[in-house]
């Protein structure tokens, strides 16, 4: 959270050079990589939830819409 709050637009537009898991050099915009990291972690959370459910564990409510409070009507 601290990283995100410390970033500004120019930080997000910077290229980030790295090597992927196969050792191949990559260069991508930092903002695109942050988006990927966020989306990919949701993939793995879904995998973990599925495995736990298959083992009979109650993982609770996982739908965000069910966790967001209703706004009272005026």
N, CA, C, O and CB atoms as a CASP TS submission, in Angstrom:
PFRMAT TS
TARGET T0000
AUTHOR 0000-0000-0000
METHOD Language model
MODEL 1
PARENT N/A
ATOM      1  N   UNK     1       0.827  -1.188   0.000  1.00  0.00           N
ATOM      2  CA  UNK     1       0.000   0.000   0.000  1.00  0.00           C
ATOM      3  C   UNK     1       0.872   1.253   0.000  1.00  0.00           C
ATOM      4  O   UNK     1       0.570   2.223  -0.695  1.00  0.00           O
ATOM      5  CB  UNK     1      -0.942  -0.002   1.208  1.00  0.00           C
ATOM      6  N   UNK     2       1.939   1.232   0.769  1.00  0.00           N
ATOM      7  CA  UNK     2       2.805   2.408   0.821  1.00  0.00           C
ATOM      8  C   UNK     2       3.426   2.701  -0.536  1.00  0.00           C
ATOM      9  O   UNK     2       3.583   3.859  -0.921  1.00  0.00           O
ATOM     10  CB  UNK     2       3.902   2.215   1.862  1.00  0.00           C
ATOM     11  N   UNK     3       3.777   1.641  -1.258  1.00  0.00           N
ATOM     12  CA  UNK     3       4.363   1.837  -2.589  1.00  0.00           C
ATOM     13  C   UNK     3       3.375   2.570  -3.485  1.00  0.00           C
ATOM     14  O   UNK     3       3.734   3.554  -4.132  1.00  0.00           O
ATOM     15  CB  UNK     3       4.764   0.479  -3.224  1.00  0.00           C
ATOM     16  N   UNK     4       2.141   2.102  -3.527  1.00  0.00           N
ATOM     17  CA  UNK     4       1.144   2.706  -4.413  1.00  0.00           C
ATOM     18  C   UNK     4       0.869   4.160  -4.060  1.00  0.00           C
ATOM     19  O   UNK     4       0.729   4.996  -4.952  1.00  0.00           O
ATOM     20  CB  UNK     4      -0.149   1.917  -4.359  1.00  0.00           C
ATOM     21  N   UNK     5       0.792   4.471  -2.778  1.00  0.00           N
ATOM     22  CA  UNK     5       0.503   5.845  -2.399  1.00  0.00           C
ATOM     23  C   UNK     5       1.696   6.771  -2.661  1.00  0.00           C
ATOM     24  O   UNK     5       1.525   7.987  -2.748  1.00  0.00           O
ATOM     25  CB  UNK     5       0.108   5.905  -0.929  1.00  0.00           C
ATOM     26  N   UNK     6       2.882   6.213  -2.785  1.00  0.00           N
ATOM     27  CA  UNK     6       4.073   7.025  -3.035  1.00  0.00           C
ATOM     28  C   UNK     6       4.329   7.261  -4.525  1.00  0.00           C
ATOM     29  O   UNK     6       5.173   8.083  -4.880  1.00  0.00           O
ATOM     30  CB  UNK     6       5.282   6.361  -2.415  1.00  0.00           C
ATOM     31  N   UNK     7       3.616   6.557  -5.393  1.00  0.00           N
ATOM     32  CA  UNK     7       3.840   6.678  -6.835  1.00  0.00           C
ATOM     33  C   UNK     7       3.102   7.878  -7.417  1.00  0.00           C
ATOM     34  O   UNK     7       2.040   8.266  -6.931  1.00  0.00           O
ATOM     35  CB  UNK     7       3.399   5.402  -7.547  1.00  0.00           C
ATOM     36  N   UNK     8       3.675   8.452  -8.456  1.00  0.00           N
ATOM     37  CA  UNK     8       2.992   9.503  -9.212  1.00  0.00           C
ATOM     38  C   UNK     8       2.919   9.074 -10.673  1.00  0.00           C
ATOM     39  O   UNK     8       3.455   8.029 -11.044  1.00  0.00           O
ATOM     40  CB  UNK     8       3.726  10.881  -9.067  1.00  0.00           C
ATOM     41  N   UNK     9       2.262   9.873 -11.496  1.00  0.00           N
ATOM     42  CA  UNK     9       2.060   9.504 -12.902  1.00  0.00           C
ATOM     43  C   UNK     9       3.366   9.227 -13.638  1.00  0.00           C
ATOM     44  O   UNK     9       3.446   8.288 -14.429  1.00  0.00           O
ATOM     45  CB  UNK     9       1.307  10.600 -13.617  1.00  0.00           C
ATOM     46  N   UNK    10       4.388  10.040 -13.381  1.00  0.00           N
ATOM     47  CA  UNK    10       5.646   9.828 -14.096  1.00  0.00           C
ATOM     48  C   UNK    10       6.314   8.519 -13.669  1.00  0.00           C
ATOM     49  O   UNK    10       6.995   7.885 -14.476  1.00  0.00           O
ATOM     50  CB  UNK    10       6.598  11.007 -13.855  1.00  0.00           C
ATOM     51  N   UNK    11       6.129   8.108 -12.418  1.00  0.00           N
ATOM     52  CA  UNK    11       6.656   6.813 -11.981  1.00  0.00           C
ATOM     53  C   UNK    11       5.993   5.677 -12.751  1.00  0.00           C
ATOM     54  O   UNK    11       6.655   4.733 -13.183  1.00  0.00           O
ATOM     55  CB  UNK    11       6.444   6.623 -10.466  1.00  0.00           C
ATOM     56  N   UNK    12       4.690   5.780 -12.915  1.00  0.00           N
ATOM     57  CA  UNK    12       3.934   4.722 -13.580  1.00  0.00           C
ATOM     58  C   UNK    12       4.273   4.598 -15.059  1.00  0.00           C
ATOM     59  O   UNK    12       4.124   3.523 -15.640  1.00  0.00           O
ATOM     60  CB  UNK    12       2.458   4.972 -13.423  1.00  0.00           C
ATOM     61  N   UNK    13       4.720   5.667 -15.663  1.00  0.00           N
ATOM     62  CA  UNK    13       5.056   5.651 -17.085  1.00  0.00           C
ATOM     63  C   UNK    13       6.477   5.175 -17.363  1.00  0.00           C
ATOM     64  O   UNK    13       6.869   5.059 -18.524  1.00  0.00           O
ATOM     65  CB  UNK    13       4.872   7.023 -17.662  1.00  0.00           C
ATOM     66  N   UNK    14       7.249   4.899 -16.328  1.00  0.00           N
ATOM     67  CA  UNK    14       8.635   4.478 -16.506  1.00  0.00           C
ATOM     68  C   UNK    14       8.714   3.032 -16.992  1.00  0.00           C
ATOM     69  O   UNK    14       7.918   2.186 -16.584  1.00  0.00           O
ATOM     70  CB  UNK    14       9.410   4.638 -15.197  1.00  0.00           C
ATOM     71  N   UNK    15       9.678   2.758 -17.862  1.00  0.00           N
ATOM     72  CA  UNK    15       9.887   1.359 -18.252  1.00  0.00           C
ATOM     73  C   UNK    15      10.600   0.610 -17.131  1.00  0.00           C
ATOM     74  O   UNK    15      11.385   1.189 -16.380  1.00  0.00           O
ATOM     75  CB  UNK    15      10.705   1.268 -19.570  1.00  0.00           C
ATOM     76  N   UNK    16      10.320  -0.660 -17.032  1.00  0.00           N
ATOM     77  CA  UNK    16      10.984  -1.509 -16.052  1.00  0.00           C
ATOM     78  C   UNK    16      11.635  -2.656 -16.822  1.00  0.00           C
ATOM     79  O   UNK    16      10.969  -3.400 -17.540  1.00  0.00           O
ATOM     80  CB  UNK    16       9.974  -2.041 -14.957  1.00  0.00           C
ATOM     81  N   UNK    17      12.936  -2.777 -16.656  1.00  0.00           N
ATOM     82  CA  UNK    17      13.683  -3.851 -17.314  1.00  0.00           C
ATOM     83  C   UNK    17      13.887  -4.986 -16.320  1.00  0.00           C
ATOM     84  O   UNK    17      14.242  -4.758 -15.164  1.00  0.00           O
ATOM     85  CB  UNK    17      15.054  -3.335 -17.857  1.00  0.00           C
ATOM     86  N   UNK    18      13.662  -6.205 -16.781  1.00  0.00           N
ATOM     87  CA  UNK    18      13.808  -7.383 -15.930  1.00  0.00           C
ATOM     88  C   UNK    18      14.018  -8.609 -16.816  1.00  0.00           C
ATOM     89  O   UNK    18      13.961  -8.515 -18.042  1.00  0.00           O
ATOM     90  CB  UNK    18      12.562  -7.570 -15.009  1.00  0.00           C
ATOM     91  N   UNK    19      14.256  -9.736 -16.197  1.00  0.00           N
ATOM     92  CA  UNK    19      14.343 -11.011 -16.902  1.00  0.00           C
ATOM     93  C   UNK    19      13.185 -11.888 -16.432  1.00  0.00           C
ATOM     94  O   UNK    19      12.916 -11.985 -15.234  1.00  0.00           O
ATOM     95  CB  UNK    19      15.729 -11.713 -16.652  1.00  0.00           C
ATOM     96  N   UNK    20      12.505 -12.523 -17.382  1.00  0.00           N
ATOM     97  CA  UNK    20      11.389 -13.380 -16.995  1.00  0.00           C
ATOM     98  C   UNK    20      11.917 -14.700 -16.431  1.00  0.00           C
ATOM     99  O   UNK    20      13.127 -14.886 -16.299  1.00  0.00           O
ATOM    100  CB  UNK    20      10.454 -13.638 -18.202  1.00  0.00           C
ATOM    101  N   UNK    21      11.014 -15.602 -16.104  1.00  0.00           N
ATOM    102  CA  UNK    21      11.411 -16.858 -15.471  1.00  0.00           C
ATOM    103  C   UNK    21      12.247 -17.752 -16.389  1.00  0.00           C
ATOM    104  O   UNK    21      12.894 -18.691 -15.923  1.00  0.00           O
ATOM    105  CB  UNK    21      10.183 -17.610 -15.019  1.00  0.00           C
ATOM    106  N   UNK    22      12.234 -17.465 -17.674  1.00  0.00           N
ATOM    107  CA  UNK    22      13.074 -18.216 -18.620  1.00  0.00           C
ATOM    108  C   UNK    22      14.414 -17.527 -18.866  1.00  0.00           C
ATOM    109  O   UNK    22      15.233 -18.005 -19.651  1.00  0.00           O
ATOM    110  CB  UNK    22      12.338 -18.396 -19.949  1.00  0.00           C
ATOM    111  N   UNK    23      14.627 -16.397 -18.185  1.00  0.00           N
ATOM    112  CA  UNK    23      15.881 -15.671 -18.341  1.00  0.00           C
ATOM    113  C   UNK    23      15.910 -14.718 -19.526  1.00  0.00           C
ATOM    114  O   UNK    23      16.966 -14.183 -19.866  1.00  0.00           O
ATOM    115  CB  UNK    23      16.991 -16.638 -18.474  1.00  0.00           C
ATOM    116  N   UNK    24      14.774 -14.503 -20.150  1.00  0.00           N
ATOM    117  CA  UNK    24      14.693 -13.628 -21.329  1.00  0.00           C
ATOM    118  C   UNK    24      14.487 -12.189 -20.861  1.00  0.00           C
ATOM    119  O   UNK    24      13.606 -11.904 -20.051  1.00  0.00           O
ATOM    120  CB  UNK    24      13.530 -14.072 -22.288  1.00  0.00           C
ATOM    121  N   UNK    25      15.313 -11.295 -21.384  1.00  0.00           N
ATOM    122  CA  UNK    25      15.220  -9.881 -21.012  1.00  0.00           C
ATOM    123  C   UNK    25      13.889  -9.305 -21.486  1.00  0.00           C
ATOM    124  O   UNK    25      13.457  -9.544 -22.614  1.00  0.00           O
ATOM    125  CB  UNK    25      16.402  -9.075 -21.610  1.00  0.00           C
ATOM    126  N   UNK    26      13.254  -8.546 -20.609  1.00  0.00           N
ATOM    127  CA  UNK    26      11.973  -7.902 -20.892  1.00  0.00           C
ATOM    128  C   UNK    26      12.069  -6.431 -20.526  1.00  0.00           C
ATOM    129  O   UNK    26      12.889  -6.035 -19.698  1.00  0.00           O
ATOM    130  CB  UNK    26      10.813  -8.590 -20.117  1.00  0.00           C
ATOM    131  N   UNK    27      11.225  -5.633 -21.150  1.00  0.00           N
ATOM    132  CA  UNK    27      11.136  -4.205 -20.830  1.00  0.00           C
ATOM    133  C   UNK    27       9.687  -3.796 -21.047  1.00  0.00           C
ATOM    134  O   UNK    27       9.190  -3.799 -22.174  1.00  0.00           O
ATOM    135  CB  UNK    27      12.125  -3.333 -21.716  1.00  0.00           C
ATOM    136  N   UNK    28       9.020  -3.448 -19.963  1.00  0.00           N
ATOM    137  CA  UNK    28       7.603  -3.104 -20.036  1.00  0.00           C
ATOM    138  C   UNK    28       7.323  -1.883 -19.170  1.00  0.00           C
ATOM    139  O   UNK    28       8.089  -1.564 -18.261  1.00  0.00           O
ATOM    140  CB  UNK    28       6.725  -4.296 -19.595  1.00  0.00           C
ATOM    141  N   UNK    29       6.210  -1.203 -19.463  1.00  0.00           N
ATOM    142  CA  UNK    29       5.811  -0.054 -18.648  1.00  0.00           C
ATOM    143  C   UNK    29       5.426  -0.519 -17.251  1.00  0.00           C
ATOM    144  O   UNK    29       4.740  -1.527 -17.082  1.00  0.00           O
ATOM    145  CB  UNK    29       4.636   0.706 -19.306  1.00  0.00           C
ATOM    146  N   UNK    30       5.876   0.228 -16.260  1.00  0.00           N
ATOM    147  CA  UNK    30       5.640  -0.128 -14.873  1.00  0.00           C
ATOM    148  C   UNK    30       4.151  -0.247 -14.572  1.00  0.00           C
ATOM    149  O   UNK    30       3.743  -1.159 -13.852  1.00  0.00           O
ATOM    150  CB  UNK    30       6.277   0.895 -13.955  1.00  0.00           C
ATOM    151  N   UNK    31       3.319   0.668 -15.114  1.00  0.00           N
ATOM    152  CA  UNK    31       1.884   0.613 -14.819  1.00  0.00           C
ATOM    153  C   UNK    31       1.256  -0.673 -15.337  1.00  0.00           C
ATOM    154  O   UNK    31       0.363  -1.227 -14.696  1.00  0.00           O
ATOM    155  CB  UNK    31       1.172   1.818 -15.428  1.00  0.00           C
ATOM    156  N   UNK    32       1.710  -1.149 -16.482  1.00  0.00           N
ATOM    157  CA  UNK    32       1.168  -2.388 -17.033  1.00  0.00           C
ATOM    158  C   UNK    32       1.568  -3.584 -16.167  1.00  0.00           C
ATOM    159  O   UNK    32       0.783  -4.514 -15.984  1.00  0.00           O
ATOM    160  CB  UNK    32       1.653  -2.590 -18.481  1.00  0.00           C
ATOM    161  N   UNK    33       2.781  -3.555 -15.642  1.00  0.00           N
ATOM    162  CA  UNK    33       3.229  -4.638 -14.769  1.00  0.00           C
ATOM    163  C   UNK    33       2.461  -4.643 -13.447  1.00  0.00           C
ATOM    164  O   UNK    33       2.120  -5.712 -12.940  1.00  0.00           O
ATOM    165  CB  UNK    33       4.732  -4.515 -14.501  1.00  0.00           C
ATOM    166  N   UNK    34       2.186  -3.474 -12.886  1.00  0.00           N
ATOM    167  CA  UNK    34       1.387  -3.425 -11.656  1.00  0.00           C
ATOM    168  C   UNK    34      -0.001  -4.007 -11.885  1.00  0.00           C
ATOM    169  O   UNK    34      -0.521  -4.737 -11.041  1.00  0.00           O
ATOM    170  CB  UNK    34       1.273  -1.981 -11.145  1.00  0.00           C
ATOM    171  N   UNK    35      -0.596  -3.683 -13.021  1.00  0.00           N
ATOM    172  CA  UNK    35      -1.909  -4.222 -13.352  1.00  0.00           C
ATOM    173  C   UNK    35      -1.839  -5.744 -13.464  1.00  0.00           C
ATOM    174  O   UNK    35      -2.720  -6.449 -12.972  1.00  0.00           O
ATOM    175  CB  UNK    35      -2.433  -3.606 -14.664  1.00  0.00           C
ATOM    176  N   UNK    36      -0.789  -6.244 -14.114  1.00  0.00           N
ATOM    177  CA  UNK    36      -0.605  -7.689 -14.237  1.00  0.00           C
ATOM    178  C   UNK    36      -0.459  -8.343 -12.858  1.00  0.00           C
ATOM    179  O   UNK    36      -1.091  -9.365 -12.590  1.00  0.00           O
ATOM    180  CB  UNK    36       0.629  -7.997 -15.106  1.00  0.00           C
ATOM    181  N   UNK    37       0.359  -7.766 -11.992  1.00  0.00           N
ATOM    182  CA  UNK    37       0.568  -8.345 -10.659  1.00  0.00           C
ATOM    183  C   UNK    37      -0.752  -8.461  -9.907  1.00  0.00           C
ATOM    184  O   UNK    37      -1.030  -9.484  -9.282  1.00  0.00           O
ATOM    185  CB  UNK    37       1.565  -7.494  -9.848  1.00  0.00           C
ATOM    186  N   UNK    38      -1.564  -7.409  -9.970  1.00  0.00           N
ATOM    187  CA  UNK    38      -2.847  -7.432  -9.285  1.00  0.00           C
ATOM    188  C   UNK    38      -3.751  -8.518  -9.862  1.00  0.00           C
ATOM    189  O   UNK    38      -4.317  -9.318  -9.117  1.00  0.00           O
ATOM    190  CB  UNK    38      -3.527  -6.067  -9.383  1.00  0.00           C
ATOM    191  N   UNK    39      -3.886  -8.546 -11.172  1.00  0.00           N
ATOM    192  CA  UNK    39      -4.768  -9.526 -11.809  1.00  0.00           C
ATOM    193  C   UNK    39      -4.279 -10.956 -11.584  1.00  0.00           C
ATOM    194  O   UNK    39      -5.090 -11.857 -11.372  1.00  0.00           O
ATOM    195  CB  UNK    39      -4.874  -9.245 -13.306  1.00  0.00           C
ATOM    196  N   UNK    40      -2.978 -11.170 -11.627  1.00  0.00           N
ATOM    197  CA  UNK    40      -2.442 -12.522 -11.482  1.00  0.00           C
ATOM    198  C   UNK    40      -2.634 -13.057 -10.065  1.00  0.00           C
ATOM    199  O   UNK    40      -2.873 -14.252  -9.886  1.00  0.00           O
ATOM    200  CB  UNK    40      -0.961 -12.541 -11.847  1.00  0.00           C
ATOM    201  N   UNK    41      -2.534 -12.197  -9.066  1.00  0.00           N
ATOM    202  CA  UNK    41      -2.748 -12.679  -7.699  1.00  0.00           C
ATOM    203  C   UNK    41      -4.194 -13.113  -7.501  1.00  0.00           C
ATOM    204  O   UNK    41      -4.456 -14.015  -6.705  1.00  0.00           O
ATOM    205  CB  UNK    41      -2.377 -11.591  -6.677  1.00  0.00           C
ATOM    206  N   UNK    42      -5.136 -12.496  -8.202  1.00  0.00           N
ATOM    207  CA  UNK    42      -6.524 -12.942  -8.075  1.00  0.00           C
ATOM    208  C   UNK    42      -6.688 -14.340  -8.664  1.00  0.00           C
ATOM    209  O   UNK    42      -7.489 -15.135  -8.170  1.00  0.00           O
ATOM    210  CB  UNK    42      -7.482 -11.950  -8.772  1.00  0.00           C
ATOM    211  N   UNK    43      -5.936 -14.640  -9.711  1.00  0.00           N
ATOM    212  CA  UNK    43      -5.942 -15.977 -10.312  1.00  0.00           C
ATOM    213  C   UNK    43      -5.505 -17.013  -9.270  1.00  0.00           C
ATOM    214  O   UNK    43      -6.161 -18.040  -9.098  1.00  0.00           O
ATOM    215  CB  UNK    43      -5.008 -16.027 -11.561  1.00  0.00           C
ATOM    216  N   UNK    44      -4.407 -16.742  -8.585  1.00  0.00           N
ATOM    217  CA  UNK    44      -3.903 -17.697  -7.600  1.00  0.00           C
ATOM    218  C   UNK    44      -4.801 -17.783  -6.366  1.00  0.00           C
ATOM    219  O   UNK    44      -4.916 -18.852  -5.766  1.00  0.00           O
ATOM    220  CB  UNK    44      -2.494 -17.316  -7.184  1.00  0.00           C
ATOM    221  N   UNK    45      -5.425 -16.696  -5.984  1.00  0.00           N
ATOM    222  CA  UNK    45      -6.381 -16.748  -4.873  1.00  0.00           C
ATOM    223  C   UNK    45      -7.561 -17.643  -5.237  1.00  0.00           C
ATOM    224  O   UNK    45      -8.070 -18.383  -4.395  1.00  0.00           O
ATOM    225  CB  UNK    45      -6.876 -15.326  -4.507  1.00  0.00           C
ATOM    226  N   UNK    46      -7.991 -17.573  -6.493  1.00  0.00           N
ATOM    227  CA  UNK    46      -9.069 -18.451  -6.958  1.00  0.00           C
ATOM    228  C   UNK    46      -8.653 -19.913  -6.931  1.00  0.00           C
ATOM    229  O   UNK    46      -9.442 -20.786  -6.570  1.00  0.00           O
ATOM    230  CB  UNK    46      -9.496 -18.063  -8.370  1.00  0.00           C
ATOM    231  N   UNK    47      -7.408 -20.174  -7.313  1.00  0.00           N
ATOM    232  CA  UNK    47      -6.912 -21.551  -7.252  1.00  0.00           C
ATOM    233  C   UNK    47      -6.911 -22.069  -5.814  1.00  0.00           C
ATOM    234  O   UNK    47      -7.350 -23.188  -5.549  1.00  0.00           O
ATOM    235  CB  UNK    47      -5.495 -21.638  -7.846  1.00  0.00           C
ATOM    236  N   UNK    48      -6.418 -21.249  -4.895  1.00  0.00           N
ATOM    237  CA  UNK    48      -6.361 -21.658  -3.490  1.00  0.00           C
ATOM    238  C   UNK    48      -7.763 -21.896  -2.939  1.00  0.00           C
ATOM    239  O   UNK    48      -7.988 -22.860  -2.208  1.00  0.00           O
ATOM    240  CB  UNK    48      -5.633 -20.596  -2.649  1.00  0.00           C
ATOM    241  N   UNK    49      -8.700 -21.024  -3.285  1.00  0.00           N
ATOM    242  CA  UNK    49     -10.077 -21.171  -2.832  1.00  0.00           C
ATOM    243  C   UNK    49     -10.678 -22.470  -3.362  1.00  0.00           C
ATOM    244  O   UNK    49     -11.366 -23.183  -2.631  1.00  0.00           O
ATOM    245  CB  UNK    49     -10.922 -19.968  -3.278  1.00  0.00           C
ATOM    246  N   UNK    50     -10.422 -22.773  -4.620  1.00  0.00           N
ATOM    247  CA  UNK    50     -10.934 -24.005  -5.219  1.00  0.00           C
ATOM    248  C   UNK    50     -10.380 -25.232  -4.510  1.00  0.00           C
ATOM    249  O   UNK    50     -11.128 -26.148  -4.171  1.00  0.00           O
ATOM    250  CB  UNK    50     -10.587 -24.059  -6.706  1.00  0.00           C
ATOM    251  N   UNK    51      -9.075 -25.250  -4.288  1.00  0.00           N
ATOM    252  CA  UNK    51      -8.457 -26.400  -3.620  1.00  0.00           C
ATOM    253  C   UNK    51      -8.993 -26.585  -2.205  1.00  0.00           C
ATOM    254  O   UNK    51      -9.290 -27.706  -1.791  1.00  0.00           O
ATOM    255  CB  UNK    51      -6.940 -26.236  -3.581  1.00  0.00           C
ATOM    256  N   UNK    52      -9.117 -25.489  -1.467  1.00  0.00           N
ATOM    257  CA  UNK    52      -9.651 -25.585  -0.111  1.00  0.00           C
ATOM    258  C   UNK    52     -11.099 -26.072  -0.119  1.00  0.00           C
ATOM    259  O   UNK    52     -11.488 -26.884   0.720  1.00  0.00           O
ATOM    260  CB  UNK    52      -9.557 -24.230   0.594  1.00  0.00           C
ATOM    261  N   UNK    53     -11.888 -25.582  -1.055  1.00  0.00           N
ATOM    262  CA  UNK    53     -13.291 -26.018  -1.165  1.00  0.00           C
ATOM    263  C   UNK    53     -13.368 -27.505  -1.489  1.00  0.00           C
ATOM    264  O   UNK    53     -14.214 -28.216  -0.948  1.00  0.00           O
ATOM    265  CB  UNK    53     -14.034 -25.202  -2.247  1.00  0.00           C
ATOM    266  N   UNK    54     -12.489 -27.976  -2.369  1.00  0.00           N
ATOM    267  CA  UNK    54     -12.475 -29.393  -2.721  1.00  0.00           C
ATOM    268  C   UNK    54     -12.100 -30.272  -1.529  1.00  0.00           C
ATOM    269  O   UNK    54     -12.474 -31.443  -1.467  1.00  0.00           O
ATOM    270  CB  UNK    54     -11.505 -29.637  -3.868  1.00  0.00           C
ATOM    271  N   UNK    55     -11.361 -29.697  -0.589  1.00  0.00           N
ATOM    272  CA  UNK    55     -10.995 -30.431   0.626  1.00  0.00           C
ATOM    273  C   UNK    55     -12.071 -30.337   1.707  1.00  0.00           C
ATOM    274  O   UNK    55     -11.910 -30.872   2.804  1.00  0.00           O
ATOM    275  CB  UNK    55      -9.677 -29.907   1.172  1.00  0.00           C
ATOM    276  N   UNK    56     -13.178 -29.643   1.383  1.00  0.00           N
ATOM    277  CA  UNK    56     -14.279 -29.539   2.320  1.00  0.00           C
ATOM    278  C   UNK    56     -14.193 -28.355   3.261  1.00  0.00           C
ATOM    279  O   UNK    56     -14.990 -28.251   4.193  1.00  0.00           O
ATOM    280  CB  UNK    56     -14.361 -30.770   3.109  1.00  0.00           C
ATOM    281  N   UNK    57     -13.255 -27.471   3.039  1.00  0.00           N
ATOM    282  CA  UNK    57     -13.113 -26.290   3.893  1.00  0.00           C
ATOM    283  C   UNK    57     -14.093 -25.203   3.457  1.00  0.00           C
ATOM    284  O   UNK    57     -14.282 -24.966   2.264  1.00  0.00           O
ATOM    285  CB  UNK    57     -11.661 -25.755   3.849  1.00  0.00           C
ATOM    286  N   UNK    58     -14.706 -24.553   4.425  1.00  0.00           N
ATOM    287  CA  UNK    58     -15.587 -23.421   4.142  1.00  0.00           C
ATOM    288  C   UNK    58     -14.711 -22.175   4.044  1.00  0.00           C
ATOM    289  O   UNK    58     -14.151 -21.725   5.043  1.00  0.00           O
ATOM    290  CB  UNK    58     -16.702 -23.256   5.253  1.00  0.00           C
ATOM    291  N   UNK    59     -14.594 -21.629   2.858  1.00  0.00           N
ATOM    292  CA  UNK    59     -13.734 -20.453   2.655  1.00  0.00           C
ATOM    293  C   UNK    59     -14.490 -19.148   2.876  1.00  0.00           C
ATOM    294  O   UNK    59     -13.914 -18.066   2.760  1.00  0.00           O
ATOM    295  CB  UNK    59     -13.143 -20.468   1.248  1.00  0.00           C
ATOM    296  N   UNK    60     -15.746 -19.246   3.187  1.00  0.00           N
ATOM    297  CA  UNK    60     -16.534 -18.050   3.455  1.00  0.00           C
ATOM    298  C   UNK    60     -16.957 -17.350   2.176  1.00  0.00           C
ATOM    299  O   UNK    60     -16.820 -17.887   1.076  1.00  0.00           O
ATOM    300  CB  UNK    60     -15.752 -17.094   4.327  1.00  0.00           C
ATOM    301  N   UNK    61     -17.465 -16.159   2.342  1.00  0.00           N
ATOM    302  CA  UNK    61     -17.927 -15.357   1.197  1.00  0.00           C
ATOM    303  C   UNK    61     -16.708 -14.827   0.449  1.00  0.00           C
ATOM    304  O   UNK    61     -15.809 -14.235   1.047  1.00  0.00           O
ATOM    305  CB  UNK    61     -18.853 -14.173   1.665  1.00  0.00           C
ATOM    306  N   UNK    62     -16.689 -15.043  -0.846  1.00  0.00           N
ATOM    307  CA  UNK    62     -15.563 -14.553  -1.652  1.00  0.00           C
ATOM    308  C   UNK    62     -15.995 -13.528  -2.697  1.00  0.00           C
ATOM    309  O   UNK    62     -15.149 -12.918  -3.350  1.00  0.00           O
ATOM    310  CB  UNK    62     -14.873 -15.716  -2.341  1.00  0.00           C
ATOM    311  N   UNK    63     -17.299 -13.335  -2.859  1.00  0.00           N
ATOM    312  CA  UNK    63     -17.775 -12.354  -3.832  1.00  0.00           C
ATOM    313  C   UNK    63     -17.716 -10.957  -3.223  1.00  0.00           C
ATOM    314  O   UNK    63     -18.369 -10.681  -2.217  1.00  0.00           O
ATOM    315  CB  UNK    63     -19.217 -12.688  -4.293  1.00  0.00           C
ATOM    316  N   UNK    64     -16.937 -10.088  -3.835  1.00  0.00           N
ATOM    317  CA  UNK    64     -16.758  -8.732  -3.329  1.00  0.00           C
ATOM    318  C   UNK    64     -18.088  -8.012  -3.187  1.00  0.00           C
ATOM    319  O   UNK    64     -18.284  -7.268  -2.226  1.00  0.00           O
ATOM    320  CB  UNK    64     -15.837  -7.945  -4.244  1.00  0.00           C
ATOM    321  N   UNK    65     -18.993  -8.214  -4.114  1.00  0.00           N
ATOM    322  CA  UNK    65     -20.273  -7.509  -4.077  1.00  0.00           C
ATOM    323  C   UNK    65     -21.048  -7.832  -2.794  1.00  0.00           C
ATOM    324  O   UNK    65     -21.794  -6.992  -2.291  1.00  0.00           O
ATOM    325  CB  UNK    65     -21.116  -7.874  -5.309  1.00  0.00           C
ATOM    326  N   UNK    66     -20.871  -9.037  -2.270  1.00  0.00           N
ATOM    327  CA  UNK    66     -21.531  -9.417  -1.025  1.00  0.00           C
ATOM    328  C   UNK    66     -20.887  -8.773   0.194  1.00  0.00           C
ATOM    329  O   UNK    66     -21.510  -8.691   1.253  1.00  0.00           O
ATOM    330  CB  UNK    66     -21.517 -10.919  -0.871  1.00  0.00           C
ATOM    331  N   UNK    67     -19.659  -8.320   0.058  1.00  0.00           N
ATOM    332  CA  UNK    67     -18.934  -7.733   1.165  1.00  0.00           C
ATOM    333  C   UNK    67     -19.021  -6.208   1.215  1.00  0.00           C
ATOM    334  O   UNK    67     -18.624  -5.590   2.204  1.00  0.00           O
ATOM    335  CB  UNK    67     -17.509  -8.148   1.091  1.00  0.00           C
ATOM    336  N   UNK    68     -19.542  -5.605   0.142  1.00  0.00           N
ATOM    337  CA  UNK    68     -19.685  -4.150   0.079  1.00  0.00           C
ATOM    338  C   UNK    68     -21.003  -3.763   0.742  1.00  0.00           C
ATOM    339  O   UNK    68     -22.057  -4.302   0.405  1.00  0.00           O
ATOM    340  CB  UNK    68     -19.629  -3.637  -1.399  1.00  0.00           C
ATOM    341  N   UNK    69     -20.938  -2.837   1.674  1.00  0.00           N
ATOM    342  CA  UNK    69     -22.139  -2.388   2.370  1.00  0.00           C
ATOM    343  C   UNK    69     -23.112  -1.712   1.407  1.00  0.00           C
ATOM    344  O   UNK    69     -22.708  -0.998   0.490  1.00  0.00           O
ATOM    345  CB  UNK    69     -21.770  -1.431   3.504  1.00  0.00           C
ATOM    346  N   UNK    70     -24.403  -1.954   1.638  1.00  0.00           N
ATOM    347  CA  UNK    70     -25.441  -1.262   0.876  1.00  0.00           C
ATOM    348  C   UNK    70     -25.484   0.203   1.309  1.00  0.00           C
ATOM    349  O   UNK    70     -25.229   0.525   2.470  1.00  0.00           O
ATOM    350  CB  UNK    70     -26.834  -1.941   1.077  1.00  0.00           C
ATOM    351  N   UNK    71     -25.805   1.075   0.373  1.00  0.00           N
ATOM    352  CA  UNK    71     -25.980   2.501   0.670  1.00  0.00           C
ATOM    353  C   UNK    71     -27.470   2.721   0.914  1.00  0.00           C
ATOM    354  O   UNK    71     -28.291   2.390   0.059  1.00  0.00           O
ATOM    355  CB  UNK    71     -25.439   3.426  -0.508  1.00  0.00           C
ATOM    356  N   UNK    72     -27.828   3.277   2.077  1.00  0.00           N
ATOM    357  CA  UNK    72     -29.261   3.514   2.349  1.00  0.00           C
ATOM    358  C   UNK    72     -29.845   4.471   1.298  1.00  0.00           C
ATOM    359  O   UNK    72     -29.200   5.429   0.871  1.00  0.00           O
ATOM    360  CB  UNK    72     -29.463   4.101   3.791  1.00  0.00           C
ATOM    361  N   UNK    73     -31.081   4.175   0.903  1.00  0.00           N
ATOM    362  CA  UNK    73     -31.749   5.055  -0.056  1.00  0.00           C
ATOM    363  C   UNK    73     -32.211   6.321   0.655  1.00  0.00           C
ATOM    364  O   UNK    73     -32.620   6.291   1.816  1.00  0.00           O
ATOM    365  CB  UNK    73     -32.949   4.336  -0.729  1.00  0.00           C
ATOM    366  N   UNK    74     -32.137   7.425  -0.067  1.00  0.00           N
ATOM    367  CA  UNK    74     -32.513   8.720   0.514  1.00  0.00           C
ATOM    368  C   UNK    74     -34.000   8.868   0.587  1.00  0.00           C
ATOM    369  O   UNK    74     -34.496   9.896   1.049  1.00  0.00           O
ATOM    370  CB  UNK    74     -31.927   9.863  -0.285  1.00  0.00           C
TER
END
